[in-house]
Amino acid sequence: MARPARAAFVTLLATALCAGLVSSARAVPGSVQTADRTTQQAPAVLAPATTEGVAPTAAGVGTALAAILKDPSLGPHHGIYVYDASRGKPVFSVGAATPYTPASTLKLLTTVSALATLGPDHTFATKVVSTGKGSIVLVGGGDPLLTVKASASDGFPARATLQALAASTAKALKAQGVTSVTLGYDASLFSGPAVNTRWEANYVPEGIAAPTSALWVNEGRLSPGMAKRATSPALAAATSFQTQLTRYGIKVTAAKAAAAPAGATPLTQVKSPTLGQIVEYINLHSDNDGAETLLRHVGIATGNGGSYAGGVKGLRATLTKLGLDVSKATIYDGSGLTRANKVPLDLLAGAVRVAVSKDHPELRHLLSGLPVAGFNGSLRERFTSAGTGTGTGLVRAKTGTLTGVHSLAGYARDRSGTLLVFAIASDSVPVPKTLDARAALDRATAALANCGC
């Protein structure tokens, strides 16, 4: 499958989709003949769009989705919720009366709450403070993307590094005539258990998630990829910082846990990418660890503390303020890793709906970070089977996957120019049918993009 050849085409489509959220632009479709039917596909150059076409109806959307929703691979508990964001009203739902295990689509609730509480321009600082001549403390600020040193494989966004922090720290120390220090580290910004008690026992040992810490590098990984995590991510980060300081000519006594004095003036610091950029990264790559970090920041920002329990309280309060109904939702983490989470489809779609709203421009990064069907992120290898081509480049959605669970929540423009927000899920997929169920979700959202309903 030659994806690079269509990259420029899909990029144009995706860019136009995002622009259309603010400018009400839509694609003017062309015809593509397929083996089974004539479908519509947007050209590479998009004309200004309108929402003056025929409004979608429940009957029309239902007809477009009827055969797909009968696919037995979806199992007995599946449903979809569709909202007309151009006109501000629900259009269609089936199987949406009961909540679903959302898997990673829960990240939409976490990231939209972080944007709402902190703002898209917020950054997280990793600091070094002086506690006396020859004594420093490395203080974690909850930067989820902090790394040891910059790497070409990091991609976007550019990350804060311990290497840069060590260079500026060494320079400041030498300016004071100091070349030897004791090093402490402080990760006290977050509180409570570092590992969610609702997670499966294998998650941390297998590298699916890390013990969440306000101070870590490479999300606690001891090597790149999904790999073993440090037992103490904060100590591992401090040890890496010690190594970097030594390279810059500072002799360092082995790092130990220490509390930084309240109000201590930073000797130096590095700042994370903006929260908006972090949210884009988390949703594009379905980053479990980043989502858990943001959950704790939501807890702190709402006065509920830096534990995951405090984060959930803050998340629920924030979603309520955004006008979303959380009364039927059961939420235990920020990443969607636990199967104990149960969330209604209209709430998952609601996170996208409020981000689309003209009333909340501060939430736009939720939209711009969603994977593009068949092109990038967790949708890069999707939308390749029969009946999904009309969604390629036109559907943007957050994925959710656990064994027996598949979900998608996002948006697409239909052929009449209507912006449709959707959430579709099944949490009863027979394990042998998992790829078939995933393809059915792709067909359903592609049908929305191709709908003149």
Buried (B, 14 or more C-beta within 10 A) or exposed (E): EEEEEBEEBBBBBBEBBBEBBEEBBBBBBEEEEEEEEEBBBBEBEBEEBBBEBEBBEBEBBBEBBEEBBEBEBBBEBBBBBBBBBBEEEBBBBBBBEEBBBBBBBBBBBBBBBBBBBBBBEBBBBBBBBBBEEBBBBBBBBBBBBBBBBEEEEBEEBEBBBBBBBBBBBBEBBEEEEBEEBBBBBBBBBBBBEBBBEEBBEEBBEEBBBBBBBBBBBBBBBEEEEEEBBBEBBBBBBBBBBBBBBEEBEBEBEEBEBBEBEEEBEBBBBBEBBBBBBBBBBBBBBBBBBBBBBBBBBBBBBBEBBBBBBBBBBBBBBBBEEBEBEBEEBEBBBBBBBBBEBBBBBBBBBBBBBBBBBEEBEBBBBBBBBBBBBBBBBBBBEBBBBEBBBBBBBBBBBBBBBBEBBBBBBBBBBBBBBBBBBBBBBBBBBBEEBBEBBBBBBBBBBBBBBBBBB
